[in-house]
């Protein structure tokens, strides 16, 4: 039962929640190794957009994923596999990696929690164009309707990996991926599930690209978060999945543990639909809540993977929130935004950045970001600009989105 | 696990503004008249069930955030405010909004502009197209700065939302949580539902249930939300419906089943088979109000709770066999049971 949840005998305190598998696909590559190498080196993967016509847009670049040919091993009928769009394909690649790494088997009632802002939006675009250009022809329209829906990608994932369970899709704009992992973390922590498959994904599509461009939020030059002369974000695409498990369950089956999730905080910024509160009130609330849950102080946090979109407003607001949250600790804090390398993945951002934090904790390095000019004076913390090895125990990941969705996740090194 | 109670209801539906109008229409069991909805390229319009204009200008529309807000956002706010009542926001408020098609009208209009010329597409429309815009507007109207999720999925996502709210209440993360299911009318989803089931009529509106851990003044108690059983290769629609049935009590005489049936045999087959042994009363709000996905499931729950409040039934099972994702159920009982 979802409610009341099953009582687990002998369980008196919240479960520790560990990550036993991750999968990631971004413009830097497909899989842990290529992404870890790219993030560790501060690689960038922007190029002219080829997926749709951007000749009439201000911005003309994005971080497109080079999708591998075919699909990972999947129990999908050939007809279904042929119809999968970019978003579903990226999600399946990430899911397959995480599933394999975790060593999970076919399962009944394994919850799936996903974050996405658009699902397979390009199918929705196709549906509309077909409906207005060939209204009397319904050829392909049912498929477009089915494929467009966000929950479809979650169901595809279940079918591909031969399990079934409840599929929950959180669409809290650019915080969706973090909210999904946070929700999954809470489920395991509270004893509602022993394992949850969680992550986020989004593919580039014309509607979203044009939307950010219409707001003049896209950079016509380059993405350089926290730079004093930054002029906007660049979009990317990708997916990441995490296999979350109760520590006792993971230990009992001898799983290799990649890291621990120790805190999650979420808050709503009611200042404006798209503009954050100037002092970052909700961002501060989310970071504070995550730390309170983890019983961690800012002094114990070694690294922040910032939301850091590169827009003038986001970065100064996030900087203000980090300054206030960290207090005297701020000068020694190291921060970077990996969006400088792979762009803003929207619903996939929080999930990919969670994996980046786990990579950094496991490899004991900090992911640098491109910062060609002087940092914004609002940044009282250190920005990681060069590849560097570092001793880090705790990392925090921020994700903020339209509609005032703010989420923070805290990760601890596992050893 | 502490108890969870229903403290308020709200609904905007083709039957009118307010949950009483909804429940009266469902009790009459007569479909609300359908109206024409034009679609491009066709002389014959689609048939849809539309929310009528409000009896008076709602005061909440004066809020600055709602000046350009979509219809779905307006209905979300209206239903939530009715569920919360006149007392304002009690303590830490959580918000969960569920939907399938989302802000489809603005999305379609924005994309039309993009196709005409992306260089001049309106920056006013785009922010309103995101799924969580209605939840954001609601939070702003209520001054709610805590947890707020927008869940996207089929009809059953509303019941998943109830379980999420109950989880937040149990974890002490919120004191009250308003759960809303909403869909808005547009020719695109109206056309799409027809592709899968002839005779299906698209509806629109919102339903809201306010949950709290306090028993005082409660309308009903949320006794259970079943697991969500996804429609996958390994689990058919019929099997999913059967598993929902197996998790809910058999039902005593005098109980009600609030089903998701549409009076469309193909669409209803899985649910009808699962509940073939049910001998008690049945109501089917979607048959009366139209297919409005998450809003439909919300109306089922509102109907269930109001039936308890009106003293018609002591316990109500809600069965949702969704359009494309899942089967899930819930059970509401009279407070004290």
Interface residues (C-beta under 8 A of the other chain):
Chain A: X1 X2 X3 X4 X5 X7 X54 X56 X57 X58 X75 X109 X116 X117 X119 X124 X125 X127 X128 X129 X131 X132 X134 X135 X136 X138 X141 X142 X145 X146 X149 X150 X151 X152 X154 X155 X158 X159 X162 X163 X164 X165 X166 X167 X168 X169 X170 X171 X172 X173 X179 X183 X186 X187 X190 X192 X206 X207 X210 X211 X212 X213 X214 X215 X216 X266 X267 X268 X269 X270 X273 X274 X281 X282 X285 X401 X402 X403 X404 X405
Chain B: X1 X4 X39 X40 X41 X42 X65 X95 X100 X102 X107 X108 X110 X111 X114 X115 X117 X118 X119 X121 X122 X123 X126 X127 X128 X129 X130 X131 X132 X133 X135 X136 X137 X139 X140 X143 X144 X145 X146 X147 X148 X149 X150 X151 X152 X153 X154 X157 X160 X162 X163 X164 X166 X167 X170 X171 X188 X191 X192 X195 X196 X222 X224 X225 X226 X227 X228 X229 X230 X231 X232 X233 X234 X235 X247 X324 X325 X326 X328
